[in-house]
């Protein structure tokens, strides 16, 4: 079986962001992708505009109690939208970070530490999947409360009257955008956590490799040790560069 690459550590986050059309690296654009991107972008923008309109109306009415209730919800969803925009604006930096994983030196690990690498990658994906499933389940329960409870409430209860069709269009928009923004937001967090965990594991393996080194060349151990430490220094520099990007 082919050994796992360090890139596999954030495979779960990458898959989710690719489906949401946020992960745009190493992906050939198709007409379906363009339609999805346009739909997601328009839905999110309209959703944020409706939130800001509601806040403006409450400010005009000086209903500060309602503002305080809405503010926490509004800042959450608008914050997720800003994260999406910032992520897509940092495409070049992300590409540079991903390229660091392609450096062969990172996969040059002593056999006795290969298990550490495999365990780190598998645990990162397990934690990501578990967290994603848990959050998805909780969001589903939160948004479907009217189906199992008499307490009818959605993320934002608008204070102005809406026509019948407008109410349910707005509810559908809220449900979709809450799912989308929250799941993309947690995918960013999981990606960051996986990258940080990978960097930590790389440094840990490098430390163990250095402390367990024993020269094989008895005739010239100093030269062998110097070459070994030089390679370790180069590898350490690549790891630190990755940490800086994270």
FENZI-V767079 format. One record per residue. RES is the residue in one small letter. OMEGA is omega in radians with two decimals (NA if undefined). Layout:
<<RES:OMEGA> <RES:OMEGA>>
This chain:
<<x:-3.12> <x:-3.12> <x:-3.14> <x:3.04> <x:3.13> <x:3.12> <x:-3.13> <x:-3.09> <x:3.13> <x:-3.14> <x:-3.13> <x:3.13> <x:-3.13> <x:-3.14> <x:3.14> <x:-3.13> <x:3.08> <x:3.11> <x:-3.14> <x:3.13> <x:3.08> <x:3.09> <x:-3.02> <x:3.12> <x:3.07> <x:-3.09> <x:3.13> <x:-3.12> <x:3.07> <x:3.13> <x:3.08> <x:3.10> <x:3.13> <x:3.11> <x:3.13> <x:-3.14> <x:3.14> <x:-3.12> <x:-3.14> <x:-3.11> <x:-3.13> <x:-3.14> <x:-3.13> <x:3.14> <x:3.13> <x:3.11> <x:3.14> <x:3.11> <x:3.11> <x:3.10> <x:-3.14> <x:3.09> <x:3.11> <x:3.13> <x:3.11> <x:3.12> <x:3.14> <x:3.08> <x:3.13> <x:3.13> <x:-3.08> <x:3.11> <x:-3.01> <x:3.09> <x:3.10> <x:3.12> <x:-3.13> <x:3.12> <x:-3.09> <x:-2.97> <x:-3.14> <x:3.13> <x:-3.10> <x:-3.11> <x:3.13> <x:-3.06> <x:3.08> <x:3.09> <x:3.09> <x:3.11> <x:3.11> <x:3.10> <x:3.12> <x:-3.14> <x:-3.13> <x:3.13> <x:-3.10> <x:3.08> <x:-3.11> <x:-3.08> <x:-3.09> <x:3.11> <x:3.12> <x:3.11> <x:3.10> <x:3.12> <x:-3.13> <x:3.14> <x:3.11> <x:3.13> <x:-3.14> <x:3.14> <x:-3.06> <x:-3.10> <x:-3.14> <x:3.13> <x:3.11> <x:-3.05> <x:3.08> <x:-3.06> <x:-3.08> <x:-3.14> <x:3.11> <x:3.13> <x:3.09> <x:3.13> <x:-3.13> <x:-3.14> <x:3.14> <x:-3.13> <x:-3.11> <x:3.14> <x:3.10> <x:3.13> <x:3.12> <x:3.13> <x:-3.14> <x:-3.14> <x:-3.13> <x:-3.13> <x:3.13> <x:-3.14> <x:-3.14> <x:-3.14> <x:3.12> <x:3.13> <x:-3.14> <x:3.10> <x:3.12> <x:3.10> <x:-3.10> <x:-3.06> <x:-3.12> <x:3.10> <x:3.13> <x:-3.13> <x:-3.12> <x:-3.13> <x:3.10> <x:-3.11> <x:-3.07> <x:3.12> <x:3.09> <x:-3.02> <x:3.11> <x:3.05> <x:-3.07> <x:-3.02> <x:3.12> <x:-3.08> <x:3.13> <x:3.04> <x:-3.08> <x:-3.11> <x:3.14> <x:-3.13> <x:-3.07> <x:3.00> <x:-3.13> <x:3.10> <x:3.12> <x:3.11> <x:-3.14> <x:-3.10> <x:-3.13> <x:-3.05> <x:3.07> <x:3.07> <x:-3.03> <x:-3.06> <x:-3.12> <x:-3.12> <x:3.07> <x:3.12> <x:3.14> <x:3.07> <x:3.05> <x:-3.13> <x:3.13> <x:3.09> <x:3.13> <x:-3.13> <x:3.14> <x:3.11> <x:3.13> <x:3.13> <x:3.11> <x:3.12> <x:3.12> <x:-3.13> <x:3.10> <x:3.11> <x:3.14> <x:3.12> <x:3.11> <x:3.12> <x:3.13> <x:3.12> <x:-3.14> <x:-3.08> <x:-3.12> <x:-3.09> <x:3.07> <x:-3.13> <x:3.10> <x:-3.13> <x:-3.10> <x:-3.11> <x:-3.10> <x:-3.09> <x:-3.12> <x:-3.14> <x:3.12> <x:3.14> <x:3.12> <x:3.12> <x:3.13> <x:-3.12> <x:3.08> <x:3.10> <x:3.12> <x:3.13> <x:3.10> <x:3.12> <x:3.12> <x:3.13> <x:3.11> <x:3.14> <x:3.14> <x:3.08> <x:3.11> <x:3.12> <x:3.13> <x:3.11> <x:3.13> <x:NA>>
